[in-house]
Amino acid sequence: MNLNINEIIKIVLITFLCSALLVPFIKSIAEHVGALDIPDKRKVHKEPIPRLGGLAIFFSFLLGYMLFSRQSIEMIAILIGSFIVVLTGIIDDIKPLRARHKFAGQVVAALVVVLYGGIVLTNISAFGLSITFNPIVAKILTTIFILGCINCINLIDGLDGLAGGISSIYFLTIGVVAVIMGQSSLDTSLTFIMLGATLGFLVHNFHPAKIFMGDSGSMFLGFIISVIALLGFKNVTFTSFIVPLFVLAIPILDTLFAIIRRLLKKQHISEPDKSHLHHQFLNMRFSHRNTVLIIYIIDILFALASIIYVLKDPFWGQVIYSILLIIVVWLVSFTDIITSKKPLKKGFDKIKTKLKKNK
């Protein structure tokens, strides 16, 4: 469909209202079936919170598809893959699955998109260079990319409103770029459908959360994010490749650090811990709400750099990207996100102690 501002507002508003209104019903269902997130030493909430909130996002996505998207092989593959991911998440939210079983569901969903939907990254062009992948290699890389996005959002989902907020920033950024560039395609309509659906859920999920999205939500968001990025890749430009990756810089870096941290500690990479980026800010004595807002701000800066890169000046976009990455790496060097040391927290405590003595 040809998207104008009025159509965009209609898409976002309808999916927003659908998601926001569905959450209370899904909350009751989650409590009835026992899909509760029970507090433990790794988690920051103190009371059992209903999960399955991702179903509100998923059902709003389905409504948006029926009203605003056209049927195609690609869309059918996306729907089948989404159903597999969400079903896997529902089962895990009610009775936790083993990591390998959950991963198997993710792989099946990714393969449906790649093999049946034909959504494959075949070529990337940048800086006058072009890389064309062998068909088999292209399918393998695309599958890995989808799995990576699913697990990035899944891992970052550790605080109220964090995964939903980062995903919303992603959808908004891609949507703004698409509108300004005059693009109107499947990935554009999906972007605004997901923006409304995710924001509607955030009404109930921002701190203090009344419901969590659970794996049914975080895996579904990661799946759709990867699909939207891949549909953009079909333009075969560096722009369509770099924007999604940098808008997702925080969850990507957090996932990378988690893998390195667990390998150094000789742990399995799927083993949960309490050393993610958001935990680092909590260790610095930031409140739950402020921690989420700080990560939002960092992510918004990456999003703005992406918009500048695409629409204004690629050079200044690259400069801002570089500065932001240096800042993130610098912050990481003062936390225990990779190692077991906590120099930044200790440094904060020393400063506070000196200030108290001076008083």
WOTA-V460395 format. One line per field, one symbol per residue. ss: DSSP state (H for helix, E for strand, L for the rest). phi: phi as a letter, one per 20 degrees, with the letter a starting at -180 (. if undefined). psi: psi as a letter, one per 30 degrees, with the letter a starting at -180 (. if undefined). Layout:
BEGIN
ss->???
phi->???
psi->???
END
This chain:
BEGIN
ss->LLLLHHHHHHHHHHHHHHHHHHHHHHHHHHHHHLLEELLLLLLLLLLLEELLLHHHHHHHHHHHHHHHLLLLHHHHHHHHHHHHHHHHHHHHHHLLLLHHHHHHHHHHHHHHHHHHLLLLLLEEEELLEEEELLHHHHHHHHHHHHHHHHHHHHHHLLLLLHHHHHHHHHHHHHHHHHHHLLLLLHHHHHHHHHHHHHHHHHHHHLLLLLLLLHHHHHHHHHHHHHHHHHHHHLLLLHHHHHHHHHHLHHHHHHHHHHHHHHHHLLLLLLLLLLLLHHHHHHHLLLLHHHHHHHHHHHHHHHHHHHHHHHHLLHHHHHHHHHHHHHHHHHHHHLLLLLLLLLHHHHHHHHHHHHHHHHL
phi->.eedgfffgffffffffgffffggffgfffffemedeefbfedeedcgcfdmffffffffffffffecdefbggfffffffffffffgffgffebgefgfffffffffffffffeeemecedbcdalndcddeggffffffffffffffgfffffffccgmfffffffffffffffffffemebbgffffgfffffffffffgedfgefebdfmffefffffffgfffffffgfflcfgfeffgfffegfffffffffffgfffeldffeffbccfgffffffemffgfffffffgffffffffffffffddbgffffffgffffffffffffdcdfddeecfffffffffffffffff
psi->ljkaeeeeeeeeeeeeeeeefeeeeeeeeeeefgikjkkafflflflkkkagffeeeeeeeeeeeeeflkkleeeeeeeeeeeeeeeeeeeeeejklleeeeeeeeeeeeeeeeeefgjkjfkkkkhflkjkkkeeeeeeeeeeeeeeeefeeeefiflkgeeeeeeeeeeeeeeeeeeefgkjaeeeeeeeeeeeeeeeefefflkkkfklfafeeeeeeeeeeeeeeeeefffhleefeeeeeefgeeeeeeeeeeeeeeeeghlkffklahgleeeeeefggkleeeeeeeeeeeeeeeeeeeeeeefdjeefeeeeeeeeeeeeeeeefglgfeaglheeeeeeeeeeeeeeee.
END
